[in-house]
Amino acid sequence: MVAVFMVMAVVAVAKHKLTFVDSLVIVMVIALSLASDMLLCKQFSMYYIVSVPFKGWYSFWSGILVFPSLAITFIKFAPKSKYAVALYVAVWTFALTLFEILIVVPYRISVYPKWKIIPWSPIVYLIAFTLIYVYHKILEKRCI
């Protein structure tokens, strides 16, 4: 899974070069994903990644590799118009929610003792992708 998401990010960066603003967004995504994972995974035990004894370790690598890869792929292929962006965010939300339901849960990549995929995952994805997109656009305007 990590390899697939990282390959997606490499393809995105190969097609559209990585900018300073992109690197700032990656840092923000790493910080937010680690903070949310530490809160939801370790503190509240809502889910864990792969195994309980190593949930912090897997959360760390997920926050450092998986979430930034998804974010950079998302940013690099984002459309320009607001309507298209709304649809783009919805498609990413739907795709990742389906990914959780069809791959993550059956293959025990993450185990959800308290987390409910529906409704929480789509809500979190909508908020996260919207924040990533808006933050990226704000930084682009200020750095240009």
N, C-alpha and C positions, 0 to 999 in steps of 0.2 A: 504494500500500500504506500509506504513512504517513497519507494523508488518510483512508482507510477506518478505520484504527485510532484515529485522533484523533476521527473522528465517533462511533465507538463510545464513546469516553471521554466526549465531550460529552453524548451521550444518557444515559449512566450517571449523570453528575453532574447532569443536568437532572432525572432521576427521583429521585435520592437526593443531597441536597446534599453538597458537599465539606466535610469537617471538618478540623480541625487534625491529627488523627491520620492522616487520609488523606494530608495533605501531608507528614508525616514518613515515611510509607511510600513515597511518590513519591521523596523524596530518597534513601532507602535503595536503592530499585530503580535509580535513576540511578547511584548510586555503585557498586553491585554489577555492573550491566550494563557500565559503562565499564571497570571493573577486569577483569572476565572477558573482555571483548572485546579489551582491550589485551594480555592474557596469551595468549589462544587465537588471536586474529587476527594481531596484530602480532608477538608474540614467537615463537610456535610455528608460525605460518602454517598452522593447521589449516583455516581457511576465510578467505574475504574477501568483502566485500560490494560488488557491482557491478564494481569494477575494482581490480586490484592497485595501480596508482600512487596511487589515492585511497582505499584501504581504511581508513585511519585516519579520514579525513574522513567517510566513510559510516558507519563504526562509531560515531563521535561523534554524528551525527544520529540514528542508530538508538537509541543509549543515552539521548539526551535526549528523543526524541519517541515512538518506537515502544514500547519496553519499559514506560515509565511509563503510556502509554495502555492497554496490555494489562493492566497491574497494577491500575489504577484501575477498569477495566471488570470485571475479575475480582473485586475486593473489593466493589464496589457491588452485585453481583448474587449474592454468596455466600449460601448458605442458612445456617440456624441450627444444625441438628442435625449431630452428628459423622458419622453415616452418610451424610447428604446431602452434606456437605462432601467426604468421601472420594470419592464418586461424581462430584461437581462437579470436583474436581481431576483425576480420571481422564478425564473428558470433555474438559476443557481440554487435557490432555496429548495425548490422541488426536487432537483437532481440530488442534492446532498441528503435530503430527508429520505428519498428512496434508497440512496446508497446505505444509509444507516439501517433502514428496515431490511433490505435485501442482502447486504454484505456484512456490515459491522456486527449486527446482533447474531445472525446465524453462525458466523465464524468466530464469535467471541473475541473480536478485536476490542470491543468495549462491552462491558456488562453493566446493565442498568438496574440496580436494586431499587432505586427511588425515582430516577429520571424517567419521565414519560416522553417518548419521542413525539407523539402527538398530544398536546399542542406545543410543547416547549422547544423542540429543535427548530421547527419552521420560524417561530417567533425570534429565536436567537439568531438564526441565519439572516432573516430580514433586517434585524437591527444591525448585526455585524457588517453585512455587505453594504448597507446604506451608510454606516459610519465610515467604512473604509473608502467608499467612493467619494463621499463629501470631504473627508479629510484630505484625500489625494487632490481633489479639485481646489480646495482652499490653499494647500501648499503650492500647487502649480501657479496659481494667481499671484501669490506672494513672492515666489522665487523667480518669476520671469521678469 
